[in-house]
Amino acid sequence: MKDLHELFSEQLADLYDAEKQLVKALPKMAENAASSELESAFREHLEQTQTHVERLEEVFEILSKQPKGKKCEAMAGLLAEAKEMMEDAEPNVKDAALIAAAQKVEHYEIASYGCLRTWADLLEIDQASMLLQETLDEEKETDEKLTDIAASINVEAREERDEVESSSKRAGRKQSRAR
């Protein structure tokens, strides 16, 4: 890369692909959520993410470029990890894992949008900066919402473990008495 403008364009393409990957993944995450509140949050974020894609397309337009993604390996890895966490877990534990995976995605997006917005400022692409800041603010709000949901889900996940341990102990005592 020769300059900041080229870096900006490359990272814009990376983030565009990341958001498109997320549009495909969020419905599956919503389907796998046991908590109706978490499912609703994923569905709301899907709508928001579709808007993020549109905003990125506007930024491409500002740059007089065709919207084109560059494979975002980071997002692919985060989503693969999320998929792995959705398998073989108790409902509340799965929800806790889904929230953790979603927050990793949000933090990646927050970092990416923050860098792009800063570079847009430095490159004096004011309209792009405003669009990127709007999305950055929404990503931060989503992260906060997930933190709020996690407060109850994580407690429920811990209680689920306690219930499994209690029933295992009861089963062990019954087996001991049966002998």
Secondary structure by P-SEA (a helix, b strand, c coil): cccaaaaaaaaaaaaaaaaaaaaacaaaaaaacccaaaaaaaaaaaaaaaaaaaaaaaaaaaacccccccccaaaaaaaaaaaaaaccccaaaaaaaaaaaaaaaaaaaaaaaaaaaaaaaaacaaaaaaaaaaaaaaaaaaaaaaaaaaaaaaaaaaaaaaaaaaaaaaaaaaaaaac
